[in-house]
Amino acid sequence: MQIIRTLAELDEKLLECDRAARTSDDQLRAVFETFRMDPPDRMPADPFSTEYREFHMDLYRHIAGRDYATANEITNIDVAQALHRPFPYATGSCSTVGDHLIAIGFLFRCLALAPQSRVLELGHGWGNATVLLAETGHRVTTVDIEPGFCELIKRRAAQKNLPITVVNAEFTWVEEVREPFDAVIFFESFHHAADHIRLLRALRQTITSKGRIYFGAEPIQPDFPYPWGIRLDGQSLWTIRKHGCLELGFNDRYFAAALSRNGWFGHKHVAGIPGWLNVWEAQLREAVVFRFAAGDPILGTEVGVRVGDVIALQNARHGTALYGPYITLPTGRYVAQVYFRPGTPRVGRAIMDIAVEIGTRQVTQRVIEVAHLLDSHPVAKLEFASDGELRELEVRLICDPGFTAQIEAVEIRPT
């Protein structure tokens, strides 16, 4: 791995990239893996400060050799050629196409959208996700600063007779939205937002009270070496220096904090390896609740029996009466609640706890006597907090012998 220390060294590597690109897309991406820059020293401490932002815009300016402007994102694509073979198919690379399809597939798997939802996509690029959203039956509005990409989407929509509304504008267009959307989607685009805090703040008026924002295939990683800023891997350096595009990356912890500061609750859908497949989902903080009915197989029991929509325990033996749902939550404070069915017998004692990492680490616990819960609204509550990500989190009830109750649901919400 070559550590680039000067622009002259970087330009030499870019010439190597150009030679590799003439052979194949795979060869180009192989060269990307051979060089990077080290993180700069003396970075301002507060990632939310003006000084921190200016530091990274200066770093961009140094690498790109120009000031940043949103016009730098315009690439003047060949629309006719892209209509025939858009990215990633035009690369001729099975691995590049495969990665792209897997990323879109996982994003779609995470979308909690009712049929015919109103969806806004920001930064549609080649439009592969856009077309799939419309083909799925959603009412899609899409925004991109590149006129060529906008024309491409119009032609792709016309080919398939899809009613897609196309807007040629910057991300700040969302500040003008008057009729909110059910969801906003970024797919490989949020990291081009020069003022991502302004964008996150503006998005509050862009969605309905129960709407969602989805960030798919974005460079939001737990091991990103600083809170946010210019990415210094080979591909990002090539993109910044050669094309002038802005290439930002984000640390998981910072990203969760940035969402929270602007009224959002964000959590990560973990795809596995590679990490860029992960999808972040954000909701208005005041509307967030994770509710899991006892009949949902995401919840389990060792000593009870699932009967319809409840987990029934009748004079149960000692053991785990409830476990699940194995979700991942960001840094924050939460309350977990276990709902019991009113008007049914409740006898015995259990330990209610919060465990993470598939039960290998306990966060907190309390003892509950189910007979002491309010008859009209029998709910056991447990507050918990973490200054780090909570992975594979479960709410458990470990009951004493003779435990009797009917569990209706589990809820987890931020406090």
SEKOLRO-25227 format. One record per residue: residue in one letter; x negated, y negated, z of N, C-alpha, C in turn. Coordinates in steps of 0.02 Angstrom, whole numbers, plus 50000, padded with zeros to 5 digits. Each point is the difference from the previous one (the first is absolute). Example, Ala and Ser with C-alpha at 12.3 -4.5 7.8 and 13.67 -1.06 7.14 Angstrom:
BEGIN
a493405028450390500454994150000499554994050000
s500184994749964499584994150003500394994550037
***
This chain:
BEGIN
m499575006050000500434994050000499564993850000
q500064995849949499624993949997500374994450036
i499654996750047500284994250035499824993849960
i500504996849972499894994049959499854994050046
r499454996749986499814994350042499994993449962
t499975000349933499984993949960500495000649942
l500194994349972500445000149942499665002949940
a499344999249995499645003149945500055007650003
e499945002850060500095007350007500715002149982
l500494996050020500695001549985500114999949924
d499734995049967500104999649927499685005949964
e499445002550026499695006049971500475006050007
k500325000750058500475005550010500614999349955
l500214993949989500584999049956499845001949928
l499394998849979499795002449934500025007649997
e499795003350054500055007250004500735002349997
c500454996250033500715001549997500274999549929
d499784994849964500224999149931499785005949956
r499395002250010499765005849961500405006250016
a500145001050064500395005950020500714999749973
a500304994049999500694999249976500065001849927
r499464999149961500025001849929500035007649991
t499805003750053500055007349997500685002450023
s500214997950060500655002150025500174996250064
d500645000150017500224997050063499705003750059
d499955006649994499705003950055499284998150012
q499624998849946499304998050008499954993150033
l500454995549981500014993450031500125000650075
r500505004050020500165000750071499445003550038
a499635004249967499435003250032499464994950017
v499894995149955499514994750013500244995650058
f500654998750005500264996150055499775002850068
e499935006550004499835003250063499264999450018
t499604996949957499284999850011499754993450029
f500444995250011499754993650027500544996550042
r499774995550043500434995950042499584994450030
m500334995450033499674994950041500145001650073
d499544997950044500135000650071500444994250024
p500395001150053500404994550028499564994150019
p500234993949989499594994150018499954999150075
d499474996550020499894998450071500374993650017
r500054998850066500264993850028500694998149974
m500445005049998500694998849980500384996650057
p500434995149988500394997150054500395005250038
a500094998950065500295005250043500755000849992
d500354994549987500745000349999500255001149928
p500265006049985500225001449931500614996049978
f500344996750047500584995949983499824992649991
s499364998450005499794993049997499874997849929
t500034993449990499834997149935499275001349983
e499574999850052499285001149988499885007049973
y500365004950027499915006949976500215000649927
r500574997149983500235000449931499514996549953
e499764994250019499534996449957499355003949992
f499795003550053499405004149995500075005149944
h500575003349997500085005249949500134997149930
m500314994149997500074996949934499324997749975
d499554997950045499324998349980499635006249976
l500125005750033499695006249978500255001949930
y500654999349990500285001249933499654995649948
r499944993550017499714995149954499295001949982
h499635002450050499315002149988499975005949951
i500435005050010499995006049958500284998549931
a500574996549997500334998849936499674994649958
g499644995450034499694994549964500504994649980
r500574999850034500524995149985500464999250061
d500384994750002500504999250052500585004849986
y500355001950054500585004349988500614995849982
a500365002349950500654997349982500435005949978
t500654999550010500435005649981499955001349925
a499824994949961499915001049927499455005149985
n499555001150049499475005049989500285007049993
e500615001150025500305006649997500295001649930
i500034995149956500275001149933499475003349956
t500185005749970499515004049963500135000349925
n500564997349976500154999949928499985007049969
i500445004250021500025006949975500285000349929
d499855005449965500295001449934500675003550012
v500544996249995500655002550018500215005849955
a499884999449935500215005349953499645006650016
q499364999650014499625006050016500225002850068
a500124995650049500205002350066500705003149998
l500424997649955500675003049993499965007249978
h499505001549959499905006849977499675004450053
r499484997250033499635003950051499794995250056
p500454998850048499814995650056499505003550046
f499694996050043499585002850053500465004450045
p499765005750023499325002849996499895004549939
y500535001149960499945004949946499484998049948
a499924993449990499524997749951499285001650019
t499875001750064499325001750020499785006749973
g500485004449984499835006749978499735004450054
s500044997850063499725003650056500555003650039
c499955006650004500495003850037499984998250075
s499414998850027499954998450071500294993250015
t499884995149957500284993350011500765000149994
v500255003649949500725000749992500305003650060
g499665005450022500255003950057500034995950063
d499474996250014500004995750060500584995049998
h500114997149942500524994949993500695003250012
l500125005749971500655003350007500125002350072
i499475002550033500075002050070500174994050043
a499674994349988500124994050039500724997649991
i500244999849938500704997949988500475005050032
g499855006449993500435005250029500074999350075
f499444998850035500044999450072500374993750020
l499894994549963500384993950014500755001349994
f500225003249946500715001449992500265004650055
r499595004750021500215004550054500134996250064
c499674994350009500084996150062500564994849997
l500284998749940500504994849993500665002150031
a500244996050047500655001250031500504995449967
l500225001949940500444995849960500665003449986
a500544996450013500665002549980500064999649924
p500435004149969500094999549927500184992949979
q499724998049943500134993449970499804994250046
s499465000950036499754994550042499724994449957
r500014994050027499674994349968499284999950022
v499545000949952499295000850016499604994649964
l499544997050037499534995149972499315003150000
e499685000249942499305002349996499574994049986
l499474999150039499544994449992499345002649973
g499814997449941499385002249969500095006749964
h500455000249951500175006449969499465002849955
g499554995849975499465002549958500275003749939
w499765006149990500195004049942500725002550003
g500304999750060500725001250005500225007250008
n499545004550017500205007050006500495001150058
a499864996950057500465000650056500654996349985
t499954994449965500604996049983500495004149959
v499755003249948500445004049956500315005850039
l499615003350043500275005550039500554997750048
l499904994250031500524997350044500654998849962
a499944997049940500604998749960500325006549976
e499595004849981500275006549977500355003650057
t499794998750062500325003050058500674996750015
g500144994449967500654996950007500004993750042
h499404997950023499974993950041500024993849955
r500254994550029500044993649964499354996250014
v499574999849950499314997950010499884993049972
t499694995850043499714993749979499255000650011
t499624997949951499275000950006499644993649981
v499464998550036499644993749993499265001449988
d499714996549950499285000649988499754993549969
i499384998250016499724993949974499755000849929
e499895006149977499735001449934500565000149948
p500014995249953500534999949949500025006449959
g499415002949986499985006249961500345005750036
f499895000550066500335005350039500764998950000
c500214993750004500724998749998500315002049934
e499664998449945500255001949935500015007749992
l499485003250028499985007449997500595003050036
i500184997450058500575002850037500654998949961
k500074994249971500614998749961500065005049943
r499455001549967500035004849944500105007150025
r499685001850055500115006850027500725000850024
a500284994750029500705000450022500465000649940
a499854996249946500425000349940499985007049968
q499425003150000499935006849973500485004950033
k500094999250066500405004750038500684997250019
n500154993949975500634996750016500094999350075
l499484997550034500024999150072500104992650017
p500454998450047500144993050017499504997350052
i499404998549979499484997450045499954992449990
t500034996250055499904992849998499264998550009
v499704996649952499284998750000499884992650012
v499564998450048499834993150017499254999049993
n499794995249960499294998449993499844994450049
a499715001950058499874995150052499495002850050
e499774995650044499565002150054500415003050057
f499645003050049500355003050057500414994850039
t499794993649997500374994950037500714999149974
w500175003149945500694999949975500495002450053
v499775004350046500465002750051500274994550045
e499664994450005500254994550042500634996949972
e500175001549937500604997349969500595004850001
v499905006050026500535005149999500584997850045
r500605000349973500604998250038500455006050013
e499985004949957500405006150011499525005650018
p499995002150064499485004750023500065006949968
f499425003449999499945006749971500035005350055
d500155006149980500005005650047499295002450015
a499554998849953499305002150010499554995949955
v499384999150024499474996949961499435005149996
i499735000849940499485005149989499374996749971
f499445001650032499344998649972499685006749983
f499805000849938499635006049982499354997849967
e499455000950036499334997949976499994992549984
s500344995950040500054992949983499914995350059
f500185002150061499974995450057499304997450012
h499505004149985499314998050013499754994449954
h500434997949953499844994249958500294993550028
a500355000350057500314994150029499484995650035
a499884994249972499484995650028500194997450069
d500654999150013500234997850066500525005250024
h499755005650025500465005450018500424998350061
i499764995650044500404998050058500604995949977
r499894995349956500564996149973500515004649966
l499755005049964500455004649965500415004250050
l499675002650052500375003950050500534995750035
r499844993850012500494995650033500594998649954
a499864998849936500534998449952500465006049987
l499735006050006500405005949985500585001150049
r499974996650058500555000850048500674997849971
q499994995049957500624997649970500175003849936
t499575004649980500085003349935500395006550006
i500055002950060500355006450007500604999450046
t500445004949996500585000350044499785001750071
s500454999550047499825001150071499735007150012
k500225004749960499775006950007499535002149944
g499754995149964499575001449942499305002350021
r499635002249951499325002650011499524996949949
i499374999650021499454998549954499565006349997
y499785001849941499565005849992499354997849966
f499445002450028499344998549973499705006749979
g499995001349935499765006449975499334999449966
a499565004950012499335000349969499624993550010
e500034997450061499644993950017499385001750042
p499474996049995499395001350039500074997850073
i500435003550036500124998750072499755006250035
q499424999550034499665005950025499804999250074
p500005005450039499794999450070499264998450007
d499595001849950499284999050005499754994249957
f500464995749976499764994149964499574996050048
p499394997849979499504997750049500134993250032
y500494996249977500184993750033500754999249993
p500304995350037500744999750002500324999649930
w499774995449960500214999649930499494995949962
g500015000749935499544996049960499825003349935
i499494997249967499795002449935499725007150006
r500245004449957499735006849998499345000049961
l499535004050024499324999849973499785006749972
d500485004549985499835006249967499864998649926
g499745005049965499804999049930500564997749955
q500585003350003500544998249956500254993050013
s500054998150065500234993250016499514994749976
l499355001350009499494995249976500054999249924
w500095005549964500084999849928500614995949980
t500555001150035500624996449983499944992550014
i499704998350057499924992950018499524996549952
r499435003049988499484996849960500184999949926
k500305005449975500135000549928500664996649981
h500515000650043500674997749982500254994150042
g499694998750057500214994350042500605001450044
c500225006350003500585001750042499794999950074
l500484998650042499895000250073500105007150025
e499525002650036500045006950025499904999950076
l500554999950036499984999950073500105006950028
g499745001150061500145006050038500224998050070
f500315004850035500284998650066499865005950047
n499834998450061499955005050052500715001450027
d500155006450015500655001950025500234995750059
r499554999150047500184996450061500174992849985
y499604996849958500144993149981500664999749962
f500125004649954500604999749959500635000650043
a499985004650049500585000550046500094993650039
a499464996850021500054993850037500264994349956
a499784999749937500234994849954500755000749988
l500235006249992500725001149993500374997750062
s499755002050059500344998350063500054992550011
r499454996449986499994992850010500524996449957
n500205003249946500474996849954500695003250003
g500145003550057500675002550012500155006849971
w499485003849981500105006549970499765005550047
f500315005849994499725006050031499785004549944
g499375001950001499735004249947499795006750026
h500115005249961499725006550017499785003549937
k499555004750008499655003249944500285007049987
h500155001449937500165006849979499345003049976
v499775005150035499335002849987500055005449946
a499654998849945499995004949946499445005050008
g499474997950035499425004350008499404997149966
i499645004249964499384997949966500135000149925
p499804994849963499674993850022500484995250035
g499734995950045500404995750041500394994749963
w499774998149939500364994849964500695002449976
l500155006450006500675002449983500524998150052
n499784998250061500464998450053500464994349980
v500605000050029500494994749987500184996750066
w499954993350002500234996250058500724997649987
e500415000650050500694997749997500114994850055
a500334994549983500134994750049500744998250001
q500254998850061500684997850010499994993750044
l500534996149996500074994450046500005002850071
r499584997250042499875003050065500645000950042
e500464995249995500605000350041500485005549977
a499885002849941500465005149973499725007150006
v499415000750029499665006549998500275004850053
v500175005949979500145005550046499895006549961
f499635004550031499915006649971500465004750039
r500515002549966500495004350033500005006849966
f499975005250040499995006849974500545004150036
a500505002349962500535004150029499725006850020
a500275002850053499755006450024500105005649949
g500474999049954500095005049947499484999749945
d499584994750001499484999149950499435004950014
p499785003949950499455004850013499334996750018
i499964993349994499384996650020499915000450076
l500555001250037499975001250072500045007550012
g499655002350052500005007150015500135001550073
t500115006350016500105002350068499735007150007
e499735001550060499765006850013500485004050042
v500364996550045500435003750048500744998349991
g500164995749950500694998449986500235003249935
v500624998549981500295002749939500314994149962
r499854999649935500314994849960500715002249982
v500494996150021500705001549987500304994049964
g500085000549935500254994349962499534994150005
d500244994550027499614993950004499694998850069
v499985005150043499684999350065499505005650013
i499554998850047499595005350029500305001650067
a500255006150007500355002250060499535004050045
l500004998250064499615003750051500485002150055
q500035006550011500465002750050499605004550048
n499904997450062499615003850048499345002449970
a499654995349966499415001849961499425002150045
r499565004049971499395001850036499514994149995
h499475000350040499494994749998499694999849931
g499934994049972499694999349935500164993349968
t499854999549937500104993749963500694999849971
a500424995650028500694999449976500054995849937
l499504995549990500024995549942499294998149981
y499874999849935499374997249975500114997249930
g499564995549980500054996749935500094992450011
p500024996049948500045001549928499344999749962
y499434999050034499354999949969499934994349949
i500114993950023499924994149958499374996350020
t499764995749956499414995950014500224992850010
l499794997050056500184993150017499374995850009
p500044993649981499424995650010499954997750072
t499464996450014499904996850065500624996250021
g500215000750063500584996250023500305002950063
r500574997250021500385002250058500675002749976
y500215005650030500595003549976500415002750059
v500625001949984500405003850047500295005949963
a499965005950031500315006149973500615001550042
q500545002349967500625001650034500265006749976
v500195004250048500325006449985500734999450020
y500455001149952500724999350011500305007050014
f500385000450055500365006250017500744999049985
r500345005349986500724999549984500404998650062
p500394994449999500434998550058500535005450009
g500225000950063500555004650014499825007349999
t499355001649997499775007050002499575001050062
p499955006250026499625001350061499264998049992
r499734997050053499294998350001499725002050068
v499525004649998499725002750062499255000749991
g499624998150052499295001650001499534994249988
r499375001750001499464995149996499565001749941
a499714994749969499535000949945499484994550002
i499445001449971499494994949988500094997449929
m500124993649994500034996849935499324996849987
d499705001649943499344997149986499944998049927
i499484996049987499814998049933499315003149987
a499955003849947499375003149982499844998349927
v499365000049984499784998549932499515005349977
e499844999549934499525004649970500215007250010
i500635001349983500315006650003499945002950070
g500164995950049500045002350069499355000750036
t499444997949970499365000950032499824994450049
r500374994449997499854994450047500644997050025
q500074999750066500604997050030499884992650011
v500504995949981499964992850009500284997950067
t500595002550017500324998450064500555005150013
q500265000050063500535004750017500414997250058
r500595003050011500404998650059500455006050012
v500235000550063500465005450019500714997349994
i500445004049970500714998149996500435005450033
e500514997750034500525004450027500634998649958
v500185004749956500534998549952500674998850034
a500115002950059500634999050035500084992750025
h499434996450006500024993150025500114994949945
l500015002149937500114995249946500724997649999
l500114994049973500674997149998500475004549960
d500575001950029500455004749967500254997549933
s500174993649996500284997349938499484998949945
h499374999750020499474998749951499355003250025
p499975006749999499425003550029499394999649954
v499534995650018499414998949960499394999950045
a499495003849981499364999850036499514995749960
k499674995150034499564995349966499295000650025
l499534998749955499295000150018499644994849957
e499714995050034499614994949964499275002349993
f499704998049944499295001849990499684994749955
a499344999850002499634995049961499335003049979
s499724997049948499345002249977499654994249966
d499344999650008499614995049964499675003149939
g500225005949981499775003349940500575003849967
e499885002449941500525003649963500205006450037
l500645001450001500285006050031500195004949945
r499605005249992500115004749945500375006350025
e500455002549956500375006150014500324999650070
l500364994550011500304998750066500635004350009
e500085002650060500605003850016500264998050069
v500665000550007500344999150063500185007050024
r499795001650063500125006850024500395000050065
l500405005250009500325001650064499775006950020
i499645000450055499765006550025500415001450063
c500455004849995500515000850052499825005450051
d500284999250061499955005150052500515005549986
p499925005950031500505005349992500704997650021
g500505002249964500694998250016500254993749967
f499584996849959500184993649968500605001049954
t500494995650006500615000349960500174993049975
a500094999449935500174993549970500105001149925
q500284994949967500065000049927499684993549974
i499475000849960499624994349973500304998049933
e500164993649993500304997549938499494996849953
a499524996350027499554996249955499394997550038
v499504998049961499414996550026499934993549963
e499864994650036499874993549970499334997450024
i499654996749954499384996550017500054993149967
r499874994850041500024993349972499464995750032
p499744995049963499514995450030500354995450050
t499624997850051500284995450049499664993249993
***
